[in-house]
Amino acid sequence: MRYFISITLLVWLTSAWLIKPANAFEIEDKLLFEVTAPVNTLRILSNTDLIYFKPIVVAFQQQFPTTNVLYTVASSTELYKAINDNGANYDLVISSAMDLQVKLVNDGLSIEHQSKSTDAMPAWSKWRNHLFAFTQEPAVLVASKSGMGDLPLPENRQQLISLMRDNPDHFDGKIGTYDIRTSGAGYLFATQDARQSDAYWRLAEVVGSLSPKLYCCTSNMLRDLKAGKIIMAYNVVGSYASAALDEKSGGVIVPLSDYTHFMLRTALIPSNANNPELSGRFIDFLIDDSGRALIKQQAGLPPINGEELARQQHFRPISLGPGLLVYLDKIKRRHFLKDWVDAMVQ
């Protein structure tokens, strides 16, 4: 079986970019996994980088050798815009922004899928038989060993606040975190932090006083940390950090003992999907035992595992459900962003 981007697709992508209407969503990457004798095409819209999903798609095609897969990458906010605002036509939507995924389901923009595989899922890892989690990934603090110098690594958020407050010259311009005005995952982590502890706003004020660098995504934070442009990055997606950091990079994941949020990367079938049955097969593939092993071993993402989450008291999985809609209310969102800008953008 051969996989490649066809010349026709490349021409189409170039043309589409040039003539893109003003309200179209921004695409970061796109790849056609083409088989030799295609019968159908599964179109996936995702905010998961291609590097992680390539082995998953290839393994899926080994089971379904007549299926082309067109995999499109967009940020979580652009992904939501594509489905909610533009009615973009995809067969499967995958995102780490749990709140935006729940809203798409709540607003009737998804369809139900039920199978033996979904029936076997833990209740906490799915919602309404419309939304299905297939990874559990911590939001972590990452630090540069060389950048920290002789300073101790913090063990919790209070120590992190004190460390930065006591050493402002050392950390000025050297802290990275999400720009939650544009990052869906960043907004999710920030609102969950605020619900979990009042320390979040003290942390935001201290970070804001140190001219922080604000990012769209984890990969950019990790890139700048490895390049020495920042010393610490807060609320980094832990699976991406584990894959990107090694002894040579000089980066270290710092477990914070007060709490660690775990996001659930989820999949849903849009209501306008052309191939909902094929989409359901892909979801079943992700959550079955073989898919879970593949996700862990080849994609480097941690699959759903309730026993692992229960091992540490400070592990806090973010719950799927209507509670995630609270901070998506327009008034609450506006007030939260104003408070965040006041604290972070000083």
C-alpha positions as CSV (number, residue, x, y, z in Angstrom):
1,M,0.0,0.0,0.0
2,R,1.3,3.4,-0.9
3,Y,0.6,6.7,0.8
4,F,1.3,10.1,-0.8
5,I,-0.2,13.5,-1.5
6,S,-1.4,13.7,-5.0
7,I,-0.4,16.5,-7.3
8,T,-4.1,17.3,-7.8
9,L,-4.5,17.8,-4.0
10,L,-1.4,20.0,-3.8
11,V,-2.8,22.2,-6.6
12,W,-6.2,22.3,-4.9
13,L,-4.7,23.2,-1.5
14,T,-2.7,26.1,-3.1
15,S,-5.8,27.4,-4.9
16,A,-8.0,27.0,-1.9
17,W,-5.5,29.0,0.2
18,L,-5.4,31.9,-2.3
19,I,-9.1,32.2,-2.8
20,K,-10.1,31.4,0.8
21,P,-13.2,33.4,1.8
22,A,-12.9,35.9,4.7
23,N,-14.8,33.7,7.1
24,A,-13.0,30.5,6.3
25,F,-11.1,28.7,9.1
26,E,-7.3,28.6,9.2
27,I,-5.7,25.2,8.2
28,E,-2.3,24.4,9.7
29,D,-1.5,21.2,7.9
30,K,-3.2,18.7,5.5
31,L,-2.3,15.2,4.2
32,L,-4.0,12.7,2.0
33,F,-3.2,9.1,3.0
34,E,-4.1,7.5,-0.4
35,V,-4.5,3.8,-1.0
36,T,-4.0,2.0,-4.3
37,A,-7.7,1.1,-4.9
38,P,-9.8,3.6,-3.0
39,V,-13.5,3.0,-2.5
40,N,-14.3,5.8,-0.1
41,T,-12.6,8.6,1.8
42,L,-12.7,9.4,5.5
43,R,-12.2,13.1,6.1
44,I,-10.8,13.9,9.6
45,L,-10.5,17.4,11.1
46,S,-8.2,17.5,14.1
47,N,-6.0,19.7,16.3
48,T,-3.6,16.8,16.9
49,D,-0.3,17.2,15.0
50,L,0.2,14.8,12.0
51,I,3.4,13.4,13.6
52,Y,1.2,11.7,16.3
53,F,-1.6,10.5,14.0
54,K,0.3,9.2,11.1
55,P,0.9,5.7,12.6
56,I,-2.7,5.6,13.7
57,V,-4.1,6.3,10.2
58,V,-1.7,3.9,8.6
59,A,-2.7,1.1,11.0
60,F,-6.4,1.9,10.4
61,Q,-5.9,1.6,6.6
62,Q,-4.3,-1.8,7.1
63,Q,-7.7,-2.9,8.5
64,F,-9.7,-0.9,5.9
65,P,-7.4,-1.1,2.8
66,T,-9.9,0.6,0.4
67,T,-10.2,3.8,2.5
68,N,-8.4,7.0,1.7
69,V,-8.0,9.3,4.7
70,L,-7.8,13.0,4.3
71,Y,-6.3,14.4,7.6
72,T,-6.6,18.2,8.2
73,V,-5.0,20.0,11.1
74,A,-6.4,23.2,12.6
75,S,-6.1,24.8,16.0
76,S,-8.9,24.0,18.5
77,T,-10.6,27.3,18.1
78,E,-10.4,27.2,14.3
79,L,-11.7,23.7,14.4
80,Y,-14.7,24.7,16.4
81,K,-15.3,27.7,14.0
82,A,-15.1,25.3,11.0
83,I,-17.9,23.1,12.4
84,N,-20.0,25.7,14.3
85,D,-19.8,28.7,12.1
86,N,-18.9,27.4,8.6
87,G,-20.7,24.1,8.6
88,A,-17.5,22.5,7.2
89,N,-18.1,19.0,5.9
90,Y,-16.0,16.4,7.7
91,D,-16.6,12.8,8.8
92,L,-14.8,13.0,12.2
93,V,-13.7,15.8,14.5
94,I,-10.9,15.3,17.0
95,S,-9.9,17.9,19.6
96,S,-8.2,18.4,22.9
97,A,-10.5,21.4,23.7
98,M,-13.1,19.3,25.7
99,D,-15.4,22.3,26.4
100,L,-15.7,23.2,22.7
101,Q,-16.4,19.6,21.8
102,V,-19.1,19.3,24.5
103,K,-20.6,22.5,23.1
104,L,-20.7,21.1,19.5
105,V,-22.6,18.1,20.9
106,N,-24.9,20.2,23.1
107,D,-25.8,22.4,20.2
108,G,-26.9,19.4,18.1
109,L,-23.9,19.4,15.7
110,S,-23.0,15.8,16.2
111,I,-24.7,12.4,15.7
112,E,-24.8,9.3,18.0
113,H,-22.6,6.3,17.7
114,Q,-23.0,3.2,19.8
115,S,-21.2,-0.1,19.5
116,K,-19.9,-2.9,21.6
117,S,-16.7,-1.0,21.9
118,T,-18.3,2.2,23.1
119,D,-20.5,0.3,25.5
120,A,-17.4,-1.1,27.1
121,M,-15.9,2.4,27.7
122,P,-15.9,3.8,31.3
123,A,-18.9,6.2,31.8
124,W,-16.5,9.1,32.5
125,S,-14.8,8.8,29.2
126,K,-17.8,9.4,26.9
127,W,-20.9,11.7,26.8
128,R,-24.3,11.0,25.4
129,N,-22.9,8.4,23.0
130,H,-21.8,11.4,21.0
131,L,-18.4,12.3,22.4
132,F,-15.6,9.7,23.0
133,A,-12.3,10.1,24.8
134,F,-9.3,8.1,23.6
135,T,-6.4,9.8,25.5
136,Q,-5.8,11.2,28.9
137,E,-3.1,13.9,28.9
138,P,-1.8,16.0,31.9
139,A,-1.3,19.7,31.8
140,V,2.3,20.1,33.2
141,L,5.0,22.6,34.1
142,V,8.2,22.3,32.0
143,A,11.5,23.8,33.0
144,S,14.9,24.2,31.4
145,K,17.6,22.7,33.7
146,S,20.3,25.1,32.4
147,G,17.9,28.1,32.5
148,M,17.0,27.4,36.1
149,G,20.7,27.4,37.2
150,D,21.0,26.9,41.0
151,L,17.3,27.7,41.6
152,P,15.2,24.8,43.0
153,L,12.4,23.3,41.0
154,P,9.0,24.1,42.6
155,E,7.0,21.2,44.0
156,N,3.6,23.0,43.9
157,R,2.0,26.2,42.7
158,Q,2.6,28.1,45.9
159,Q,6.4,27.4,45.6
160,L,6.2,28.4,41.9
161,I,4.7,31.7,42.8
162,S,7.3,32.3,45.5
163,L,10.1,31.3,43.2
164,M,9.2,33.8,40.5
165,R,8.3,36.6,43.0
166,D,11.6,36.2,44.7
167,N,13.7,36.1,41.5
168,P,12.0,38.6,39.1
169,D,15.2,39.4,37.2
170,H,15.9,35.7,36.5
171,F,12.4,35.0,35.1
172,D,11.6,38.3,33.4
173,G,10.6,37.6,29.8
174,K,11.4,33.9,30.3
175,I,8.0,32.4,31.2
176,G,5.8,30.9,28.6
177,T,2.1,29.9,28.7
178,Y,-1.0,29.8,26.4
179,D,-2.6,32.9,25.1
180,I,-6.1,31.9,26.1
181,R,-7.7,34.5,23.9
182,T,-6.8,32.4,20.9
183,S,-6.0,28.9,22.3
184,G,-9.0,26.7,23.0
185,A,-6.9,24.2,25.0
186,G,-5.3,27.1,26.9
187,Y,-8.7,28.5,27.8
188,L,-9.9,25.1,29.0
189,F,-6.8,24.7,31.3
190,A,-7.1,28.3,32.6
191,T,-10.8,28.0,33.5
192,Q,-10.2,24.6,35.2
193,D,-7.3,26.1,37.1
194,A,-9.5,28.9,38.3
195,R,-12.2,26.5,39.4
196,Q,-9.7,24.3,41.2
197,S,-7.8,26.9,43.2
198,D,-7.7,30.6,44.0
199,A,-3.9,30.3,43.7
200,Y,-4.4,30.5,39.9
201,W,-5.1,34.3,39.9
202,R,-2.1,34.9,42.2
203,L,0.0,32.9,39.8
204,A,-1.4,34.8,36.8
205,E,-0.6,38.1,38.4
206,V,3.0,37.1,39.2
207,V,3.5,35.7,35.7
208,G,2.0,38.8,34.2
209,S,4.4,41.0,36.0
210,L,7.3,39.2,34.3
211,S,6.6,40.0,30.7
212,P,5.5,36.5,29.8
213,K,5.6,35.1,26.2
214,L,2.1,33.9,25.1
215,Y,1.7,31.1,22.7
216,C,-0.9,29.4,20.5
217,C,0.2,25.9,21.2
218,T,2.4,23.5,23.2
219,S,4.8,22.8,20.3
220,N,5.9,26.4,20.1
221,M,6.4,26.6,23.8
222,L,8.6,23.5,23.8
223,R,10.5,24.8,20.8
224,D,11.4,28.1,22.5
225,L,12.2,26.3,25.8
226,K,14.7,24.0,24.0
227,A,16.2,27.0,22.2
228,G,16.7,28.8,25.5
229,K,14.2,31.6,24.8
230,I,12.2,30.7,27.8
231,I,13.0,29.0,31.1
232,M,9.6,27.6,32.1
233,A,6.4,26.9,30.3
234,Y,3.1,26.5,32.3
235,N,0.2,24.2,31.3
236,V,2.0,22.4,28.6
237,V,0.3,19.2,27.2
238,G,2.3,16.5,29.0
239,S,2.2,14.0,26.1
240,Y,3.8,16.4,23.7
241,A,6.4,17.4,26.3
242,S,7.4,13.7,26.9
243,A,7.8,13.2,23.2
244,A,9.8,16.4,22.6
245,L,12.2,16.4,25.6
246,D,15.2,14.2,26.3
247,E,18.5,14.5,28.1
248,K,20.0,16.4,25.2
249,S,17.2,19.0,25.2
250,G,17.8,20.0,28.8
251,G,14.1,20.2,29.5
252,V,12.4,18.5,32.5
253,I,8.7,17.9,33.3
254,V,8.0,19.2,36.8
255,P,5.1,17.4,38.6
256,L,3.2,19.8,40.8
257,S,1.9,18.0,43.8
258,D,-1.1,20.2,44.6
259,Y,-3.1,19.1,41.5
260,T,-2.5,18.0,37.9
261,H,-5.4,18.3,35.4
262,F,-5.8,15.7,32.8
263,M,-7.5,16.6,29.6
264,L,-9.3,14.0,27.5
265,R,-8.7,14.1,23.7
266,T,-12.1,13.4,22.2
267,A,-13.7,12.4,18.9
268,L,-17.2,13.1,17.5
269,I,-19.1,12.5,14.3
270,P,-20.5,15.8,12.8
271,S,-24.1,15.8,11.9
272,N,-23.3,16.5,8.3
273,A,-20.8,13.6,8.0
274,N,-20.8,11.8,4.6
275,N,-19.5,8.6,6.0
276,P,-20.9,8.3,9.6
277,E,-20.6,4.5,9.6
278,L,-16.9,4.7,8.6
279,S,-16.4,7.4,11.3
280,G,-17.8,5.0,13.9
281,R,-15.4,2.3,12.8
282,F,-12.5,4.7,13.3
283,I,-13.8,5.6,16.8
284,D,-14.0,1.9,17.7
285,F,-10.5,1.4,16.3
286,L,-9.2,4.2,18.7
287,I,-10.8,2.8,21.8
288,D,-10.4,-1.0,21.2
289,D,-7.4,-2.8,22.9
290,S,-5.4,-2.8,19.7
291,G,-5.9,0.9,19.1
292,R,-5.1,1.7,22.7
293,A,-1.8,-0.2,22.4
294,L,-1.0,1.6,19.1
295,I,-1.8,5.0,20.6
296,K,0.6,4.4,23.4
297,Q,3.4,2.6,21.6
298,Q,3.6,4.3,18.2
299,A,1.8,7.7,18.6
300,G,3.3,8.3,22.1
301,L,-0.1,9.4,23.5
302,P,-1.5,8.0,26.8
303,P,-4.7,6.0,26.2
304,I,-7.7,6.1,28.5
305,N,-6.8,4.3,31.8
306,G,-8.9,4.8,34.8
307,E,-6.6,2.8,37.1
308,E,-3.7,5.0,36.3
309,L,-5.7,8.2,37.1
310,A,-6.7,6.7,40.5
311,R,-3.1,6.0,41.6
312,Q,-2.3,9.6,42.5
313,Q,-4.7,11.7,44.7
314,H,-3.6,14.9,43.0
315,F,-4.5,13.6,39.5
316,R,-7.7,15.5,38.4
317,P,-9.3,14.4,35.1
318,I,-11.4,17.1,33.6
319,S,-15.0,15.7,33.5
320,L,-16.9,15.5,30.2
321,G,-20.4,17.0,30.5
322,P,-22.4,20.2,30.7
323,G,-20.2,21.7,33.5
324,L,-17.7,22.5,30.7
325,L,-20.2,24.9,29.2
326,V,-20.1,27.3,32.1
327,Y,-17.2,29.3,30.9
328,L,-18.3,29.2,27.3
329,D,-21.3,31.4,28.2
330,K,-20.5,34.7,26.3
331,I,-20.8,36.9,29.4
332,K,-18.7,34.6,31.6
333,R,-16.1,34.2,28.9
334,R,-15.9,38.0,28.4
335,H,-15.4,38.6,32.1
336,F,-12.9,35.7,32.5
337,L,-10.8,37.0,29.6
338,K,-10.9,40.5,30.9
339,D,-9.7,39.3,34.3
340,W,-7.0,37.2,32.6
341,V,-5.8,40.1,30.4
342,D,-5.7,42.4,33.5
343,A,-3.5,39.9,35.3
344,M,-1.4,38.5,32.4
345,V,-1.0,41.4,30.0
346,Q,0.4,44.1,32.2
